[in-house]
Amino acid sequence: MFELIQHITFIRNAVLGPLILMRNGHLPAGVRRLEQFAEMEMAELRDTIPLHSYESCYRALKATIKLYQRLRQASDGWIRKEEAERNSIAYLETVYSTIHK
């Protein structure tokens, strides 16, 4: 469980934080003070913080996906791997449904 939470934290720090900063006109560094520059995204970002349960990690991953997809829409020139995205989300759903039985 701890490794899963670490991975979610990594995604928040290495992907979501920099994207939020860039969307708000800042360099994609210094995510420690993200709340100063991204007031509008803070509620969504809070939803990506998991507690120590599979249910919470699942919800945090779903919130991470949703926020990433929204932030990605505003970015020009990105190559979207839609099939990989669909397969990854389907895999998450399969794993969650297996654990959640």
C-alpha positions as CSV (number, residue, x, y, z in Angstrom):
1,M,0.0,0.0,0.0
2,F,2.8,2.4,0.9
3,E,4.4,2.0,-2.6
4,L,1.1,2.9,-4.2
5,I,0.7,6.0,-2.2
6,Q,4.3,7.0,-3.0
7,H,3.6,6.6,-6.8
8,I,0.5,8.8,-6.5
9,T,2.6,11.4,-4.6
10,F,5.2,11.2,-7.4
11,I,2.6,11.8,-10.1
12,R,1.3,14.8,-8.2
13,N,4.7,16.3,-7.7
14,A,6.3,15.4,-11.1
15,V,3.3,15.7,-13.4
16,L,0.2,17.5,-12.0
17,G,2.1,20.2,-10.0
18,P,4.2,21.3,-13.0
19,L,1.2,21.3,-15.3
20,I,-0.8,23.4,-12.9
21,L,2.1,25.9,-12.6
22,M,2.5,26.1,-16.4
23,R,-1.3,26.6,-16.9
24,N,-1.1,29.5,-14.4
25,G,1.9,31.1,-16.2
26,H,4.7,29.9,-14.0
27,L,7.8,27.8,-14.6
28,P,7.1,24.1,-13.9
29,A,9.3,24.0,-10.8
30,G,8.9,24.7,-7.1
31,V,5.7,22.7,-6.4
32,R,6.2,23.1,-2.7
33,R,4.5,26.5,-3.0
34,L,1.9,25.4,-5.5
35,E,-1.0,26.6,-3.4
36,Q,0.2,30.2,-3.9
37,F,-0.2,30.0,-7.7
38,A,-3.0,27.5,-8.2
39,E,-5.9,28.4,-6.0
40,M,-8.5,27.2,-8.5
41,E,-7.0,23.8,-8.8
42,M,-6.4,23.1,-5.1
43,A,-9.7,21.3,-4.4
44,E,-9.0,19.0,-7.4
45,L,-5.5,18.5,-6.2
46,R,-6.6,17.6,-2.7
47,D,-8.8,14.9,-4.2
48,T,-5.6,13.2,-5.4
49,I,-4.3,12.6,-1.9
50,P,-4.9,9.0,-0.8
51,L,-5.5,7.7,2.7
52,H,-4.2,4.3,3.7
53,S,-6.9,2.2,2.1
54,Y,-7.4,0.6,-1.4
55,E,-10.7,2.5,-1.8
56,S,-9.0,5.8,-1.1
57,C,-6.1,5.0,-3.4
58,Y,-8.6,4.1,-6.2
59,R,-10.5,7.4,-5.7
60,A,-7.2,9.4,-5.6
61,L,-6.0,7.7,-8.9
62,K,-9.4,8.5,-10.5
63,A,-9.1,12.1,-9.4
64,T,-5.5,12.2,-10.7
65,I,-6.6,10.9,-14.1
66,K,-9.5,13.4,-14.3
67,L,-7.2,16.4,-13.4
68,Y,-4.5,15.3,-15.8
69,Q,-7.0,14.9,-18.6
70,R,-8.3,18.4,-17.9
71,L,-4.9,20.0,-17.7
72,R,-3.7,18.2,-20.8
73,Q,-6.5,19.6,-22.9
74,A,-5.1,23.1,-22.4
75,S,-1.6,22.0,-23.7
76,D,-0.8,22.4,-27.4
77,G,1.3,20.0,-29.3
78,W,1.0,17.0,-27.1
79,I,0.8,13.6,-28.6
80,R,-2.1,11.8,-27.1
81,K,-1.8,8.0,-26.8
82,E,-5.6,7.4,-26.5
83,E,-5.4,3.6,-26.8
84,A,-2.8,3.4,-24.1
85,E,-4.9,5.7,-21.9
86,R,-8.0,3.6,-22.4
87,N,-6.1,0.4,-21.7
88,S,-4.5,1.9,-18.6
89,I,-7.9,3.1,-17.2
90,A,-9.5,-0.3,-18.0
91,Y,-6.6,-2.0,-16.2
92,L,-7.1,0.2,-13.1
93,E,-10.8,-0.7,-13.1
94,T,-10.0,-4.4,-13.4
95,V,-7.5,-4.3,-10.5
96,Y,-9.9,-2.3,-8.4
97,S,-12.8,-4.7,-9.1
98,T,-10.7,-7.7,-8.2
99,I,-9.5,-6.2,-4.9
100,H,-12.9,-4.8,-4.0
101,K,-14.8,-8.1,-4.3
